[in-house]
Amino acid sequence: MTDTREQFRPENHPNDHFLLTTVVGSYPKPKWLNRAHELFEDEEHSFDDDDLEEALDDAARLITDEHERSGLDVVVDGEMRRNEMVEYFAHLIEGYEFNGRVKVWGHNYYDKPSVVDDVEYDQEWLVDEFEFTDSASARPVKVPITGPYTLANWSFNEVYDDTEELAYDLADLVNEEIDRLVDAGAKYIQIDEPALATTPDDHAIVGACLDRIVDDIPEDVRVGLHVCYGDYSRIYPEMLDYPVDEFDLELCNGNYEQLDVFKEEEFTADLALGVLDVHVADVEPVEQIKENIKKGLEIVPPEQLTVSPDCGLKLLPREAAYKKMENMVQAAREIEEELDAGEIDVGHAAPADD
């Protein structure tokens, strides 16, 4: 597999070792952005499309800068223009319609879409978002995109014979969007498939979807797959056959109880290890995060390890989200220094000549 990782090493990186640091995607929105949406939806106010677009641009610029200040090697705009990971894309895909809000957990709701006609690519989904973020950032930009299996599984299907048939059509649309993102200059694409670990018997469907998605993607474009929560033992090691460079996994929230799953067979891809628990507002100290990072070195050597939060940070207080990122980057840099000094022993996954 082509090394797609080294291109993200900063030119002035201080250490010989390099642990790529990034985030999964979502981030807390500034409170004033919620107010902007309220004004836009209030017919008594003159807050129009241009006003809302300006507010979204400002929010994206602000959060991108926040990611840079934390020290991340690869940034995201915090998904400031998105509301929910399925709903957002369904609004852009021909063939979907909405029938009302559905409760998903706690007090959280989303408009669960229905597929009422054959899905078709009607307009670009993320190209404008990427181009804006890329122009606003001095760092490389990652583009998270909801995968076709989750788009199919988390929708009501009123047209297709089954979820598999719908997922394959959606995979072709995701492929079209990624082609356009690559043409716009995107070098790091993350496919989000949270439905996979909750319905692991369908892992072959996800693999077939990924084959369709990456069919014509250039070799220098990094493709990751994010799978949060669930029982990874039901999809590992089979998932290693997926045509992706990196697997982004949520393990911190489970206190790394599933870590041994990935020791049964060599982890041949890159591992983006969740080292921050996004479900709690308590900020992990640097020393704790360093211990979490070392868990990843039990699975892969340093050149295959990416350091990331478990999942999106959007449900946390913004101050806590920022401090977690900042501590995570510091922890990664300190681990690199210790690796350079030969103070850390990597686990059984290290190359034989180490």
C-alpha positions in Angstrom: 0.0 0.0 0.0 1.3 3.5 -0.9 2.5 5.6 2.0 0.0 8.5 2.1 0.9 9.7 5.6 4.3 11.4 5.2 2.8 14.2 3.2 1.2 15.5 6.3 4.4 15.8 8.3 5.0 19.6 8.9 8.2 20.9 7.4 9.5 22.1 10.7 8.4 19.0 12.7 10.8 18.9 15.7 11.1 15.1 16.1 12.3 12.2 13.9 9.3 10.2 14.8 5.9 11.5 13.6 2.5 10.7 15.1 -0.1 12.2 12.9 -2.6 14.2 15.0 -6.1 15.1 13.8 -9.7 15.0 14.8 -12.7 12.9 13.7 -14.8 15.8 12.5 -17.5 17.6 14.5 -16.8 20.3 17.0 -18.9 22.5 19.3 -20.5 25.3 17.4 -20.2 28.9 18.7 -23.4 29.9 20.5 -23.9 32.9 18.2 -24.1 30.5 15.2 -27.1 28.9 16.8 -28.6 32.3 17.2 -27.9 33.1 13.5 -29.9 30.0 12.5 -32.8 31.1 14.7 -32.8 34.5 13.1 -32.7 33.0 9.6 -35.7 30.8 10.4 -37.7 33.7 12.0 -39.9 35.2 9.3 -40.1 38.5 11.3 -36.4 39.1 10.9 -34.6 40.2 7.7 -31.6 37.8 8.4 -31.3 36.3 4.9 -29.3 33.7 3.0 -26.3 36.0 2.6 -26.3 36.8 6.3 -26.4 33.1 7.2 -23.6 32.3 4.8 -21.4 35.0 6.3 -22.1 33.6 9.8 -21.2 30.0 8.6 -18.0 31.3 7.0 -17.0 33.1 10.2 -17.7 30.0 12.3 -15.7 27.8 9.9 -12.8 30.2 9.9 -12.9 30.5 13.7 -12.9 26.7 14.4 -10.3 26.0 11.8 -8.1 28.5 13.5 -8.9 26.9 16.8 -7.7 23.6 15.5 -4.5 25.1 14.2 -3.8 26.8 17.5 -4.2 23.5 19.3 -1.3 22.2 17.1 -3.2 19.6 15.0 -1.3 18.4 12.0 -4.5 18.0 10.0 -7.6 20.1 10.6 -11.3 20.1 9.9 -13.7 23.1 10.0 -15.6 21.3 12.8 -18.5 20.6 10.4 -19.9 24.1 11.1 -22.2 23.9 8.0 -23.6 20.5 8.9 -26.4 19.6 11.3 -26.4 15.8 11.5 -24.4 13.2 9.7 -27.2 11.6 7.7 -29.7 14.3 7.5 -27.3 16.8 6.0 -26.4 14.6 3.1 -29.9 13.4 2.5 -31.0 17.0 1.9 -28.5 17.1 -1.0 -29.3 13.7 -2.6 -32.1 13.4 -5.1 -34.6 10.6 -4.0 -34.8 11.5 -0.3 -37.6 13.2 1.6 -38.3 14.0 5.2 -41.3 13.2 7.4 -40.4 14.5 10.8 -38.0 14.2 13.7 -37.0 10.9 15.3 -35.5 10.6 18.8 -32.1 8.9 18.7 -30.8 9.1 22.2 -31.3 11.2 25.3 -32.8 14.5 24.2 -31.3 14.4 20.8 -33.4 14.2 17.6 -32.8 14.2 13.9 -34.9 14.2 10.8 -34.7 10.6 9.7 -35.0 10.7 5.9 -37.0 8.3 3.7 -35.8 7.1 0.3 -38.8 7.6 -1.9 -37.2 7.3 -5.4 -33.9 6.1 -6.9 -31.1 8.1 -5.4 -29.2 10.4 -7.7 -26.3 12.8 -7.5 -28.0 16.2 -7.8 -25.4 18.7 -6.6 -22.0 18.9 -4.9 -22.0 18.1 -1.2 -18.7 19.2 0.3 -16.6 20.8 -2.4 -17.4 24.4 -1.4 -16.8 23.5 2.3 -13.4 22.0 1.6 -12.3 24.8 -0.7 -13.2 27.4 1.9 -11.5 25.6 4.8 -8.5 24.9 2.7 -8.2 28.6 1.8 -8.6 29.5 5.5 -6.0 27.1 6.8 -2.2 26.8 6.6 -2.5 23.1 7.6 -3.7 20.2 5.5 -7.5 19.7 5.7 -9.3 16.4 6.2 -12.8 15.9 4.7 -15.2 13.6 6.7 -18.1 12.2 4.7 -20.9 9.9 5.8 -20.5 6.5 4.2 -23.1 4.9 2.0 -23.9 2.0 4.3 -24.8 4.4 7.2 -26.7 6.6 4.8 -28.7 3.6 3.8 -29.0 1.9 7.2 -30.2 5.0 9.0 -32.9 5.9 6.5 -36.3 4.6 5.8 -36.2 2.6 2.6 -39.4 2.7 0.6 -38.0 1.9 -2.9 -35.1 -0.5 -2.9 -35.4 -4.2 -2.4 -33.0 -4.1 0.6 -30.3 -2.0 2.3 -27.6 -3.6 0.3 -29.0 -2.4 -3.0 -29.5 1.1 -1.7 -26.0 1.2 -0.2 -24.4 0.3 -3.5 -26.2 3.1 -5.4 -25.2 5.5 -2.6 -21.6 4.3 -2.9 -21.6 5.4 -6.5 -22.8 8.9 -5.4 -20.1 9.0 -2.7 -17.5 8.1 -5.3 -18.8 11.0 -7.5 -18.4 13.4 -4.6 -14.9 12.2 -3.7 -13.8 12.5 -7.3 -14.9 16.2 -7.2 -13.2 16.7 -3.8 -9.9 15.2 -5.2 -10.2 17.5 -8.3 -10.5 20.4 -5.8 -7.3 19.3 -4.1 -8.4 17.2 -1.2 -5.7 14.7 0.0 -7.3 13.2 3.1 -10.8 11.7 3.0 -12.5 10.0 6.0 -15.5 7.7 5.4 -17.7 7.6 8.5 -19.5 4.3 9.0 -20.9 4.2 12.5 -23.6 1.7 11.5 -21.0 -0.9 10.7 -20.1 -1.9 14.2 -23.8 -2.1 15.2 -24.6 -4.4 12.3 -21.4 -6.3 11.8 -23.0 -9.1 9.8 -23.0 -6.7 6.9 -19.3 -6.0 6.9 -19.0 -7.5 3.4 -21.5 -4.9 2.1 -19.4 -2.2 3.5 -16.3 -3.7 1.8 -18.1 -3.8 -1.5 -19.2 -0.2 -1.1 -15.6 0.9 -0.3 -14.4 -0.9 -3.5 -16.8 1.2 -5.5 -15.8 4.4 -3.7 -12.1 4.1 -4.1 -12.1 2.6 -7.5 -10.6 5.6 -9.2 -9.0 7.6 -6.3 -5.3 8.5 -6.9 -2.8 6.6 -4.8 -1.6 9.7 -3.0 -5.0 10.5 -1.5 -5.3 9.2 2.0 -8.6 7.3 2.7 -9.6 6.5 6.3 -12.6 4.7 7.7 -14.1 5.8 11.0 -16.1 3.2 12.9 -17.2 4.3 16.4 -18.5 2.1 19.2 -19.7 -1.5 18.8 -18.1 -4.9 19.0 -14.9 -4.8 16.9 -14.3 -8.5 17.3 -17.2 -9.1 14.9 -15.5 -7.2 12.1 -11.8 -7.8 12.8 -9.6 -9.0 11.1 -12.0 -9.1 8.1 -12.0 -5.3 7.9 -8.3 -5.3 7.1 -9.3 -6.3 3.5 -11.1 -3.0 3.1 -9.3 -0.8 0.5 -8.4 2.0 3.0 -5.2 3.4 4.4 -6.4 4.0 8.0 -9.0 2.7 10.5 -10.2 5.3 13.0 -11.5 3.5 16.1 -13.2 4.5 19.3 -11.4 2.7 22.1 -10.8 5.2 24.9 -14.4 5.3 26.0 -14.3 1.6 26.6 -11.1 1.9 28.6 -9.3 -0.1 25.9 -11.1 -3.3 26.8 -11.2 -4.3 23.1 -7.5 -3.6 22.5 -6.6 -7.3 22.6 -9.0 -7.9 19.6 -6.4 -6.2 17.4 -3.5 -8.3 18.7 -4.8 -11.6 17.4 -3.7 -10.8 13.9 -1.2 -8.2 12.6 -2.8 -4.8 12.1 -1.6 -4.2 8.5 -3.2 -0.8 8.0 -2.7 2.5 9.8 -4.5 2.9 13.1 -6.1 6.2 14.1 -6.5 5.5 17.8 -9.0 7.3 19.9 -7.1 8.7 22.9 -9.8 11.2 24.2 -13.2 10.2 25.6 -15.6 12.5 23.9 -18.5 11.5 26.2 -17.1 13.3 29.2 -16.2 17.0 29.6 -13.3 16.3 32.0 -10.0 17.2 30.3 -7.6 14.3 30.3 -4.1 15.4 31.5 -1.2 15.0 29.2 0.3 12.1 31.1 -2.9 10.1 30.8 -3.2 10.7 27.1 0.4 9.6 26.7 -0.5 6.3 28.4 -3.4 6.0 26.0 -1.1 6.6 23.0 1.2 3.8 24.2 -1.8 1.5 23.9 -1.7 2.1 20.2 2.0 1.1 20.1 1.0 -2.3 21.4 -0.9 -2.8 18.0 1.2 -0.9 15.4 4.6 0.7 15.1 4.8 4.5 15.3 4.8 5.0 11.6 1.3 3.5 11.4 -0.2 5.4 14.3 -2.5 8.4 14.1 -3.6 10.1 17.3 -7.2 11.3 17.4 -10.2 11.7 19.8 -12.6 8.7 19.9 -15.2 10.5 17.8 -16.6 14.0 17.1 -16.3 16.6 19.9 -19.5 18.5 19.2 -21.4 17.5 22.4 -18.7 18.9 24.7 -18.3 22.4 26.1 -16.1 24.3 23.6 -13.5 25.2 26.1 -13.1 21.5 27.1 -13.0 20.4 23.5 -10.1 22.8 22.8 -8.1 21.8 25.9 -8.5 18.2 25.1 -7.1 18.7 21.6 -4.3 20.9 22.9 -3.3 18.2 25.5 -3.6 15.5 22.9 -1.1 17.2 20.6 1.3 17.9 23.5 1.1 14.2 24.5 1.8 13.1 21.0 4.9 15.4 20.7 6.3 14.1 24.0 5.8 10.5 22.9 7.7 11.3 19.8 10.6 12.7 21.8 10.6 9.6 24.0 10.6 7.4 20.9 13.5 9.3 19.4 15.4 8.8 22.7 14.6 5.1 22.7 12.7 5.3 25.9 9.6 3.5 24.7 9.3 -0.1 23.7 6.8 -0.7 21.0 4.8 -3.9 21.1 4.7 -7.1 19.1 3.5 -5.3 16.0 6.8 -3.5 15.5 8.8 -4.5 12.3 11.3 -7.3 12.9 14.3 -5.2 12.3 13.4 -2.6 15.1 
